[in-house]
């Protein structure tokens, strides 16, 4: 499911996946009205960030819950 944001959906529809020798690249042709599909690029980066393994993450001031918030 995806949040119903017309600007985001428009940006996603404009993205192209381009194969490069080193991998793949997301590209969006520049449009004077809508720019470089910034919303779609931001979503792609956010999704990439969720793929990193956070199992070893522990903040410096963590409590027993690991969130650093003391109650």
SULHUBEL-V186429 format. One record per residue. N is the residue number from 0. PSI is psi in degrees with one decimal (NA if undefined). NEAR is the number of other C-alpha atoms within 8 Angstrom. Layout:
N;PSI;NEAR
N;PSI;NEAR
This chain:
0;152.3;2
1;137.2;3
2;135.7;4
3;82.5;5
4;106.0;6
5;-37.8;6
6;-41.1;7
7;-45.3;10
8;-41.1;10
9;-44.1;8
10;-42.9;13
11;-36.9;9
12;-22.7;6
13;-16.0;9
14;144.6;12
15;141.1;7
16;120.8;8
17;128.5;8
18;130.3;7
19;164.4;7
20;-28.2;4
21;-1.8;4
22;-140.0;6
23;155.1;8
24;137.1;8
25;133.7;9
26;147.8;8
27;122.3;9
28;137.8;7
29;136.6;8
30;131.7;7
31;-31.9;5
32;-40.6;4
33;-1.3;8
34;-142.3;8
35;30.0;8
36;47.7;14
37;-38.8;8
38;-43.3;9
39;-39.5;12
40;-40.7;9
41;-41.7;8
42;-42.5;8
43;-42.6;8
44;-38.5;8
45;-42.0;8
46;-38.6;8
47;-41.0;8
48;-28.8;7
49;-12.0;7
50;-13.7;6
51;143.9;6
52;115.1;6
53;9.2;5
54;-28.0;4
55;1.9;5
56;130.3;5
57;113.9;6
58;154.2;8
59;-37.7;5
60;44.8;5
61;143.1;11
62;-166.9;9
63;-16.1;5
64;-9.1;6
65;11.1;8
66;-1.8;8
67;5.7;10
68;121.3;6
69;135.1;4
70;NA;2
